[in-house]
């Protein structure tokens, strides 16, 4: 269940994006669908993967700097 505060924030964003008001029922349905979608597709990245990416990016940058110098 979405809190009243979250629902009102969602409605404010809806109003700003679409320049139209929406009912609580429609906003609740749309917000629930959005959260369901985000839950299905969002997975936090593992710390090991982030470190590996950072290490590889740093190595590539170091190689580029050596080539320029």
C-alpha positions in Angstrom: 0.0 0.0 0.0 1.2 3.5 -0.9 1.1 6.0 1.9 -1.0 9.2 1.5 2.2 11.3 1.5 3.7 9.2 -1.3 0.4 9.3 -3.3 0.3 13.1 -3.0 3.9 13.3 -4.2 3.1 11.0 -7.1 0.1 13.2 -8.0 2.2 16.3 -7.9 4.8 14.7 -10.2 1.9 13.6 -12.5 0.5 17.1 -12.6 3.9 18.6 -13.4 4.6 16.1 -16.2 1.2 15.8 -17.8 -0.3 19.2 -16.9 -3.5 17.5 -15.7 -5.0 16.4 -12.4 -5.6 12.7 -11.6 -7.9 11.0 -9.1 -6.6 9.2 -6.1 -7.7 5.9 -7.7 -5.9 6.4 -11.0 -2.8 7.7 -9.2 -2.8 4.7 -6.9 -3.1 2.3 -9.9 -0.4 4.1 -11.9 2.0 4.3 -8.9 1.5 0.7 -8.1 2.2 -0.3 -11.7 5.3 1.8 -11.7 6.6 0.2 -8.4 5.8 -3.2 -9.7 7.8 -2.5 -12.9 10.8 -1.1 -10.9 10.7 -4.1 -8.6 10.9 -6.4 -11.6 13.8 -4.7 -13.4 15.9 -3.1 -10.6 18.6 -5.2 -9.1 21.4 -3.6 -7.1 24.8 -4.1 -8.5 27.2 -6.3 -6.5 30.0 -4.5 -4.8 32.5 -6.8 -6.5 31.1 -5.8 -9.9 31.3 -2.1 -9.1 34.9 -2.5 -8.0 35.9 -4.5 -11.1 34.3 -1.8 -13.3 36.1 1.0 -11.4 39.4 -0.9 -11.6 39.0 -1.5 -15.4 38.0 2.1 -16.0 41.0 3.4 -14.0 43.3 1.1 -16.0 41.9 2.3 -19.3 42.3 5.9 -18.2 45.9 5.3 -17.2 46.6 3.7 -20.6 45.1 6.7 -22.4 47.2 9.1 -20.3 50.4 7.1 -21.1 49.6 7.2 -24.9 49.1 11.0 -24.8 52.3 11.7 -22.9 
